[in-house]
Amino acid sequence: MERNTILKKIRKTKWDIVIIGGGATGLGCAVDAASRGYKTLLLEQVDFSKGTSSRSTKLVHGGVRYLQQGDMSLVFEALKERGLMFKNAPHLVTNQSFIIPTYDWWGGPFYTVGLKVYDFMAGKLGLGPSKHLSREEAIEALPTVEQEGLKGGVIYQDGQFDDSRMAITLALTAVDYGATLLNYCKVTQLLKDGELINGVVAVDQETGEEMKIKSKVVINATGVFADEVIQLDEPGKPEMITPSQGIHLILDRSFLPNDYAIMVPHTSDGRVMFAVPWHDHVVVGTTDTLIENHSLEPVALESEVDFVLQTAGQYLVKQPTRKDVLSVFAGLRPLAKPEGGKKATKEISRGHKILISISGLITIIGGKWTTYRKMAEETIDKAIMLGGLAERDCITHHLPVHGYRMDIDPYNDPLAPYGLDKEEILAIGEEEKGWDGWLSEKLQIRKSQVAWAVRKELARTVEDMLARRTRALFLDARESVRIAPDVAKLMAKELGKKKKWQKEQIEQFNEIAKNYYFRDK
Ligand SMILES: Cc1cc2nc3c(=O)[nH]c(=O)nc-3n(C[C@H](O)[C@H](O)[C@H](O)COP(=O)(O)OP(=O)(O)OC[C@H]3O[C@@H](n4cnc5c(N)ncnc54)[C@H](O)[C@@H]3O)c2cc1C
């Protein structure tokens, strides 16, 4: 994972498949293609999962909401994929109990029946049966839930994960199977032989070097940026993506002290809302707001923050306020524009679409984190056909991801997401001078994780380290700002950078972090 070595390999290889975009979709494609034995290259313009894939609700789920909407095929597909993710990445995906608190006489029976259908659809890959809870049982599990008018609850199981740690793990899995991946390398043009695409032009964002890269197939997996790549192929083509913003707030664990999550099936705007324990904090969200302009750093709207706080307050004894928010983050759903007519973003299907242009560009849009594997399988099947590649079956159904490990406690061990790599990280702290001890004891982050991220996970900036290799920025933005100078110093030591670089890195990180906390608090 040394940048110059990767660059040399990129320059001299003719690839079977080039994937543009290093989010869940692109990384899934890289794992699928490499594990089938194709010469695979993935290029990410910024950092792996910098886009939507680090900004999800962190659920590996079938989607109770899609069941309500009657989108049965999506629920079936997602429940199956949930089960496979759970099996293939046990150190990253946990079984989470959700409770729907009910305040009407009909709520209990209604949701119990609905969730029995959900259980049934999961079949053998189910995570445990749902059941009705009495008022006393619901209060025991959720001591901070609003008790006035509470009739009882319904408990069901879904999966939870750390999205960007999963993304980095998929990157490492792809590399384990021979793929080449590079972050900070933006695709700026598509190469064509006559009418047909036969490669890309990419620019190394660190040096400005432009590279012409040849490939039999090119896949556009750029999420909300997909239209920009489509324009490189077919200028003037109508837009395919409707970006919809969702925000989350992070609260202290005291708002939800037990291990149960709350699911609100019908908010005042007709959506669902979750409050879920995550890395010893509580993540609350989300919203569904149509956004005109997409960016890599979307910002939560005041109205969205008010809505999440207000809705959370309806279900919690203690009303959370801006003062309680440790971090706020926004993400953009790359929803596939529905054909004909307008729809509210909450009504647009979360299913995916694969589009193939006349010149052979494969674009994959929509979908969910949970369904990344299936999306990748279908995309690579198309790539094989289009690129005339030797036919090989997909093997990712039962492919353990990098670091696969059963004997680790993903609920309580902060290093569990590293799986088998955990011991090597601990060894760096024990054996190498200057790498021992905590970077943040509050967030349970060790200095040795910095060395690991630079050496093995292509971390290049302070933000890579604090937003995606660890989740400091997302969990507690102020704490992440406090430790940023230490991270800059440690990274500079490993990367051989000067004081000026450290200063710039801290400034850039602080600028981004500003949008993750309320300064007037
Ligand atoms: C608020 C919210 C909550 C969600 N919650 C869940 C959930 O709980 N569970 C679930 O299953 N799903 C959830 N999702 C959906 C899921 O997060 C997305 O479907 C998924 O992350 C999309 O991944 P992607 O790879 O398509 O896009 P992205 O993650 O955005 O990746 C696209 C990448 O392409 C890169 N790129 C763009 N242009 C170029 C270029 N020219 N060259 C190189 N690289 C380029 C970008 O930098 C970016 O990193 C949620 C989504 C949102 C917004």
The ligand as an ORCA input file, in Angstrom:
! r2SCAN-3c Opt
* xyz 0 1
  C     -28.558      9.874      5.227
  C     -28.325      8.526      4.638
  C     -28.528      7.393      5.416
  C     -28.317      6.136      4.870
  N     -28.434      5.047      5.678
  C     -28.235      3.822      5.184
  C     -28.275      2.700      6.043
  O     -28.443      2.831      7.253
  N     -28.085      1.478      5.480
  C     -27.884      1.309      4.151
  O     -27.791      0.170      3.725
  N     -27.772      2.358      3.309
  C     -27.935      3.611      3.801
  N     -27.795      4.703      2.989
  C     -27.471      4.502      1.571
  C     -25.968      4.291      1.356
  O     -25.209      5.061      2.248
  C     -25.625      4.638     -0.081
  O     -26.472      3.922     -0.940
  C     -24.185      4.297     -0.443
  O     -23.292      4.752      0.527
  C     -23.847      4.896     -1.799
  O     -22.534      4.526     -2.109
  P     -21.873      4.948     -3.495
  O     -20.587      4.233     -3.582
  O     -22.835      4.730     -4.595
  O     -21.654      6.517     -3.382
  P     -20.511      7.309     -2.594
  O     -20.246      6.742     -1.280
  O     -20.872      8.754     -2.635
  O     -19.212      7.060     -3.469
  C     -18.982      7.682     -4.702
  C     -17.516      8.069     -4.752
  O     -17.155      8.446     -6.067
  C     -16.112      9.403     -5.968
  N     -15.984     10.114     -7.239
  C     -16.870     10.976     -7.775
  N     -16.393     11.450     -8.960
  C     -15.181     10.866     -9.165
  C     -14.212     10.969    -10.193
  N     -14.393     11.754    -11.256
  N     -13.077     10.233    -10.075
  C     -12.864      9.426     -9.005
  N     -13.780      9.318     -7.994
  C     -14.918     10.015     -8.077
  C     -16.586     10.278     -4.805
  O     -15.527     11.019     -4.244
  C     -17.176      9.253     -3.852
  O     -16.266      8.840     -2.855
  C     -27.958      5.991      3.514
  C     -27.745      7.137      2.739
  C     -27.898      8.391      3.307
  C     -27.621      9.601      2.503
*
